[in-house]
Structure formats: C-alpha cells, structure tokens
Amino acid sequence: MEHAVRFHKTGGPEVLCWEEAAVGSPGPGQARVRHVAVGLNFADSYFRSGLYPVPLPSGIGVEAAGVVEAVGEGVTRVAPGDRVTYTGFLDTLGAYCTERILPAAPLIRLPDGISCETAAAMTMRGLTSAYLMRRVWPLKAGDSILLHAAAGGVGLIVSQWAKLLGLLVIGTVSSDAKGELARAHGCDHVIHSGREDVARRARELTGGAGVSVVYDGIGKDTFAGSLASLRRRGLLVCLGTASGPVPPLDIAQLAARGSVFVTRPALADYIADPVEKGELAGELFDHVAAGRIRIEINQRYRLEDAARAHRDLEARRTTGSSIFVV
C-alpha cells in the first residue's frame, strides 16, 4: 500500500498525519509518478498553518522527483520510465507521498546528469532563483544585491548564480556557521542579522549608495531594513513571509526612499508559459550539470517524519536544501 502525509485540520507540525493512500490509474492528461525524493519548502508550512487555505483534509507539498509509472490518454510530453521532476502550487499539492497521480503538464524530464534527489532539492528553489536572476530585474555586472537568508536553499543558489553574472553579493545570516556556508557559495560580504544593523552595513559596503536589489524572503521583521538598504531607484523583491506578513505600505515611502520599487512575485507566473519554463529549467539544469551551481542537500528526512522536518524548518535549524527520501 502507498502512503501519504495529510492534514485534517490546520495548525502546527503536529497536525501532519502519515496515512495509507490508494493510487489508481491516470485519467486523460494525467500521469502516475513513483517518487524517489520529495522537496521540503517553507511554503509547505503555509498550507499546513492555513495561511494558504485549502479544502480539508488535504495533502501537502508541491515538489518532488521520480519515475513515470503510467500515463493517461492524450499525454505525450512524458512516457513510462521517464525520470521527471515537478513543482507548482495547487496543481501539484500533495507531493508528500510515495506515489501519486497528478496532471502531466507540470512534469519536466530530467537530464541524465541530474539525480532525482538533486532535482527534488532544487526544482522550486532553482526555478525561483532562475526567474530572480533572469527575469525580475535587468541585472548587469557590477550591480550589488542584498540577499536575506543567504544560507537557505534559495540563498545558496542565488549567490552562486549572482557571481556568474558578476554581481556584488551581500548576504544576511543568523549564525557564524551559516555565514561560512554563505561565503563558500559566493557571498562577498556577510551581515549577521541578529547583531548588526543590516541597512547601515549594506550602505557601508556600497560606499553609501545602497544596493541595486534586495531579495527578502523573511517578511515582517526585515521589510523596513530592506527598504532602507536600497539605492535610488532600486528594487525590493519580497519573496516570502517567514517572520510574518509584511505590514501595510504607505506608498509615499517609496518616493521618500529614492523612488524605489517593490514587487511580490510568484513562481507560478514565471513558469505558466511552457516555453519560458523550458528556458529557465534548461539554464538551471545546464549550470547544475556543469558544476557551476552546486545544490547542497544538508537535511534528509523520511516522509513519516514530516512533523519533525517542519519543526526544524520553522526553527531555522536547516541550511541549504532539505528533502524527504522515499
């Protein structure tokens, strides 16, 4: 019998249940995929807590990699035996399982040089990094960026990609160990957020000008400092709300800070077009296969230990990427 992690009510990690799950045959446009590895992302906690409301009971997780077991009528993009990865939102919700049926449209074939574990650790984080580096802002060599949570899964990929583009990378971390990890993956400078004034230090490191772009996945606790770190006509990219939702913004602040910009992008809007998704995935896979970007899997869990994994994630005890090994 196959198994899945589900939750019947919203709340803390304790609401996650390990249950038997029947898996049938794929219908038109669907595929049956046997998972090898499943990605753990902070967004998973948003579904579990109710921040992202879904009908209950519900599965959890939006990213995994594995092998196609069967396909339904009309599916031509993948075939049984193909190694695939996927990420998404509601269309892929339920990834914390051993095997499942899902729409075939989100599936991406894996090149030979990338394992299923690596794919599960990087598909969401890697595609997020890809659009941040290649789509959101016209970055050019010599630009400076401030990257919050630089030792996290997205942070480590963005740091490496940014160095390939010739950017000055300033990362924030919460410990000396995370600072060493961030430096090893491309950060030119590290700011310890718990004991330094981030905005002041960012300006010192840029000769008083401020950075071109801030990438902020923390939210409430860092938003004001992120705005204060920008150069004139710079951009604040709000990626997530790990510390809580960003407070309401008086847009007059944007003018007062130097005609700066703020955006809250979502991965779904950058991979909705299959052609653009293919371009971003292709560039990501090429960098990883060639060793230009290293994917750090620093935590591995069993699916039945999903509650412990969520506790570690929310307590900021993780670095790099985390996966469930099936």
C-alpha positions in Angstrom: 0.0 0.0 0.0 1.2 3.5 -0.8 1.4 6.2 1.8 0.9 10.0 2.0 1.2 12.8 4.6 -2.1 14.6 5.1 -3.6 17.1 7.5 -7.3 17.2 8.6 -7.1 20.5 10.4 -4.7 23.4 10.2 -2.1 24.1 12.9 1.4 23.3 13.9 3.5 20.4 12.7 1.6 18.0 14.9 -1.4 18.1 12.5 0.6 16.2 9.9 -0.6 12.5 9.6 1.1 9.5 7.9 -1.7 7.6 6.2 -2.3 4.8 3.7 -3.3 6.1 0.3 -4.8 4.2 -2.6 -3.4 5.2 -6.0 -5.5 4.3 -9.1 -4.8 4.7 -12.8 -4.2 8.0 -14.5 -7.0 9.6 -16.4 -6.8 11.8 -19.5 -4.0 14.3 -19.2 -2.6 12.7 -16.1 0.4 10.7 -15.1 1.2 8.3 -12.3 4.6 9.0 -10.7 6.6 6.9 -8.2 8.5 9.3 -6.1 12.2 8.9 -5.3 12.6 12.2 -3.4 10.3 15.0 -2.2 11.2 18.6 -1.6 10.7 20.4 1.7 9.9 24.1 1.2 8.9 26.8 3.7 5.7 27.3 1.6 4.6 23.9 2.8 4.1 25.3 6.3 1.8 28.0 4.8 -0.6 25.3 3.6 -0.4 23.4 6.9 -1.0 26.5 9.1 -3.9 27.8 7.0 -2.1 30.9 5.6 -2.7 29.3 2.2 -6.3 28.0 2.7 -7.2 24.7 1.0 -10.2 22.3 1.4 -9.6 19.8 4.2 -8.5 17.1 4.5 -5.5 17.8 2.3 -2.2 16.5 1.1 0.8 18.7 1.4 4.0 19.5 -0.6 4.3 20.8 -4.1 7.7 19.5 -5.3 9.1 16.0 -6.0 11.0 13.9 -8.4 10.7 10.3 -9.5 9.8 7.9 -12.3 6.7 7.9 -14.5 4.8 4.6 -14.0 1.9 5.2 -16.4 0.2 7.9 -18.4 -3.3 8.7 -19.3 -5.0 9.4 -22.6 -3.5 12.3 -24.6 -0.3 12.5 -22.6 2.7 12.8 -25.0 5.2 15.0 -23.0 6.3 12.1 -20.8 6.2 8.3 -21.1 6.5 5.4 -18.6 10.1 5.0 -17.4 10.9 8.7 -17.8 12.6 10.4 -14.8 10.8 13.6 -14.0 10.6 16.4 -11.6 7.9 19.0 -10.9 6.8 21.9 -8.8 3.8 24.2 -8.8 1.1 25.3 -6.4 -2.4 23.9 -6.1 -2.0 21.8 -9.3 0.8 19.8 -7.6 -0.3 20.0 -4.0 0.1 16.6 -2.3 3.7 15.7 -3.1 4.4 14.3 0.4 3.6 10.7 -0.8 5.3 7.6 -2.1 3.3 7.5 -5.4 0.6 9.7 -6.9 -1.5 10.7 -9.9 -1.2 14.3 -11.0 -1.6 16.4 -14.2 1.2 15.6 -16.7 1.6 19.3 -17.6 3.9 20.3 -14.7 6.3 17.4 -15.3 9.8 18.2 -16.5 12.0 15.4 -17.9 15.3 15.2 -16.1 18.6 15.2 -18.0 21.0 12.3 -17.3 23.4 14.3 -15.2 20.9 15.2 -12.5 19.6 12.7 -9.9 16.1 12.6 -8.5 17.4 13.7 -5.1 19.1 16.8 -6.6 16.0 17.6 -8.6 13.7 17.4 -5.6 16.1 19.7 -3.7 16.3 22.3 -6.5 13.3 22.4 -8.8 11.3 25.0 -6.8 14.3 26.8 -5.4 16.2 26.6 -8.7 13.4 27.9 -10.8 12.8 30.6 -8.3 16.4 31.5 -8.4 16.3 31.4 -12.2 13.5 33.9 -12.5 15.0 36.2 -9.8 18.3 36.3 -11.7 17.0 36.3 -15.3 13.5 37.9 -15.3 12.7 40.2 -12.4 15.3 43.0 -12.9 17.8 43.7 -15.7 20.9 42.8 -13.6 24.3 43.7 -15.0 27.9 43.0 -14.0 28.9 45.3 -11.1 25.4 45.6 -9.6 25.1 44.9 -5.9 22.4 42.8 -4.2 21.4 42.1 -0.6 20.2 38.6 -0.1 18.4 37.7 3.1 18.7 34.1 4.4 21.8 33.6 2.3 22.4 30.2 3.7 19.0 28.9 2.8 18.1 26.8 -0.2 17.2 29.7 -2.5 20.0 31.8 -1.0 22.8 29.4 -1.8 21.6 29.0 -5.4 21.1 32.8 -5.9 24.5 33.6 -4.5 26.2 31.2 -7.0 24.1 32.4 -9.9 24.8 36.1 -9.0 28.5 35.5 -9.1 28.2 34.0 -12.6 26.6 37.3 -13.6 29.4 39.4 -12.0 27.3 40.8 -9.1 28.4 42.0 -5.7 26.6 39.7 -3.2 25.9 40.8 0.4 24.1 38.1 2.4 22.4 38.1 5.7 22.7 35.1 8.1 21.8 34.3 11.7 24.9 32.5 12.8 28.7 32.2 12.2 28.3 28.7 10.7 25.7 30.0 8.2 28.0 32.9 7.4 30.8 30.5 6.5 28.4 28.5 4.3 27.1 31.6 2.5 30.7 32.8 1.8 31.6 29.4 0.4 28.8 29.8 -2.1 29.5 33.2 -3.4 28.7 35.9 -0.9 31.3 38.6 -1.0 30.1 40.0 2.4 28.1 38.6 5.2 25.9 40.5 7.7 24.9 38.9 10.9 21.3 40.0 11.2 21.0 39.4 14.9 23.8 41.7 15.9 24.3 44.2 13.1 22.2 46.9 11.6 21.6 45.4 8.1 20.7 48.6 6.3 23.6 50.6 7.8 26.1 47.8 7.0 24.7 47.4 3.4 25.2 51.1 2.8 28.7 50.9 4.2 29.6 48.1 1.9 28.3 50.0 -1.1 30.0 53.3 -0.4 26.8 54.8 1.0 24.8 54.3 -2.2 22.8 51.2 -1.2 22.2 48.0 -3.1 20.6 47.7 -6.5 18.2 44.9 -5.5 17.2 43.3 -2.1 15.8 39.7 -2.2 13.8 39.3 1.0 12.1 36.1 2.0 11.8 36.9 5.7 9.0 39.5 5.5 7.7 41.4 8.6 11.0 41.5 10.5 13.2 42.7 7.6 10.9 44.7 5.4 11.8 48.2 6.8 15.5 47.4 6.8 15.3 46.1 3.3 13.7 49.3 2.0 16.4 51.3 3.8 19.1 49.3 2.1 18.2 50.3 -1.4 19.9 52.7 -3.7 18.0 55.3 -5.5 15.5 53.6 -7.9 16.4 50.2 -6.6 14.1 47.2 -6.2 12.9 45.3 -3.2 11.8 41.8 -4.1 9.5 40.3 -1.4 9.8 36.5 -1.8 8.1 35.2 1.4 6.9 35.9 4.9 8.9 33.5 7.1 8.6 36.0 10.0 5.1 37.0 9.3 3.2 39.1 6.6 4.7 42.5 5.6 2.7 45.4 7.2 0.6 47.7 5.0 2.8 50.0 3.0 2.3 53.7 2.6 3.5 54.2 -1.0 4.8 57.6 -0.2 7.7 55.7 1.5 8.8 54.6 -2.0 9.4 58.2 -3.1 11.0 59.1 0.3 13.5 56.2 -0.1 14.6 57.4 -3.6 11.8 56.4 -6.0 12.4 52.7 -5.2 10.3 49.8 -6.4 8.7 46.9 -4.5 7.4 43.7 -6.1 5.9 40.5 -4.7 6.4 37.9 -7.5 5.2 34.3 -7.6 6.9 31.4 -9.3 3.7 30.3 -10.9 3.6 33.5 -13.0 7.1 32.8 -14.4 6.6 29.2 -15.3 3.0 29.5 -16.7 4.3 29.8 -20.2 5.7 26.4 -21.2 8.3 28.0 -23.4 9.6 30.3 -20.7 9.5 27.5 -18.2 11.6 25.4 -20.5 14.1 28.2 -20.9 14.5 28.7 -17.2 14.7 25.0 -16.4 17.2 24.5 -19.2 19.5 27.2 -18.0 19.2 25.9 -14.4 20.0 22.3 -15.4 22.9 23.3 -17.5 24.5 25.2 -14.6 24.0 22.4 -12.2 25.1 19.6 -14.6 28.3 21.6 -15.4 29.1 22.2 -11.7 28.8 25.9 -11.9 26.0 25.8 -9.4 26.2 23.3 -6.5 23.0 22.0 -4.9 23.5 21.5 -1.1 21.3 18.8 0.4 22.0 19.3 4.1 19.0 17.6 5.6 17.3 14.3 4.6 14.2 13.0 6.3 11.7 10.1 5.9 8.3 11.1 4.8 6.8 9.7 8.1 9.0 12.3 9.9 7.3 15.3 8.2 6.4 16.9 11.5 10.0 16.9 12.7 11.1 18.3 9.4 8.6 21.2 9.7 9.8 21.9 13.2 13.4 22.0 12.1 12.5 24.3 9.2 10.5 26.8 11.2 13.1 26.9 14.0 15.7 27.8 11.3 17.8 24.7 12.1 18.2 23.9 8.4 20.6 25.2 5.8 20.7 24.7 2.0 18.0 22.3 0.7 16.0 19.7 2.6 14.4 16.6 1.1 12.4 13.6 2.0 13.9 10.3 0.7 11.2 7.9 -0.3 
